């Protein structure tokens, strides 16, 4: 038992030494080393070596964060800018937690580092405003969208720009694509109300897209016509007949034995009957062609085809002959009626609506 306890203790010591703040520092894992030694200090294990290691790790953290910064050139991706801000944030949060243990040299180094962050915030703010100028000149909504992302970063990492929220809203409004959607039921006007009632739920806004339905807007980016084909109704009927035979009791005869005892003996006969199964299958198919009219360079939709099919099937039974020969599954069955076309169309419209909605959203 002592042997096992020794082995466990040995593994614990080895594991602790491998993940100790000093080992993490030597491996270049400066952020983890900083977190580990700060945890030791706040747990009451503070000593001169811990504070020294904390400051060495902090200095290396700043150097590493700078090395990780992505050089932003013309046409940079917003994700690159976001990653740079995250590097600053990683250092900022740790400085706040360990401020009282950071030495003067590192505080000066941090102030320089923070000045770089403040300059990046200012550059991001200026770039957002410049992108809005480009948008006003070209009406290219991608510029407005990128402006929004820049203002969003400024809003997230600074509270020194009181107008940035308003600028975000203006950029989002400018960047939002307006889709004007209408339905065209040239062949089936009788379902116009049902279609409008379902597709009216397309109205809404998601991200940089806004949809209006059955509206006379004339300033949209994309005008979308839902061109409904003629409703295809196909009803098929097939019949099959099956004959059943069964031996049934049909009265009795009597026999009297020599002692005068009378015995009744059942009499059986063969009966037959037929079941004609009439299978009715109704299939409805409806197609929509999305016709796109682009009124600006910002329209990014493409024409699409959607198709929905619904089917209903019932079996109806007609019995002839002797009913005693017919299985109960037929004699006790109440013939179902095929669903009406109007009832099935409601489900068909719902299916088409969901397909179109998934396309947009």
Buried (B, 14 or more C-beta within 10 A) or exposed (E): EEEEEEEEEEEEEEEEEEEBBBBBBEEEBBBBBBBBBBEBBEEEEBEEEBBEBBBBBBBBBBEBBEEEBBEBEEEEEBEEBBEBBEBBBBBBEBBEEBEEBBBEEBEEBBEEBBEBBEEBBBBBBEBBBEBBEBBEEEBBBBBBBBBBBBBBBBBEBBEEBEEBEEBBEBBBEBBBBBBBBBBBBEEBEEBEEBBBEBBEEBEEEEEBBBBBBBEEEEEBBBBBBBBBBEBEEEEEEEEEEEEBEBEEEEEEEEEEEEEEEEEEEEEEEEBBBBBEBBEBBBBBBBBBBBEBEEBBEBBEBEEBEBEBEBEBEBEBBEBEBBEBBBEEEBEEEEEEEBBEBEEBBBBBBBBBBBBBBEEBE
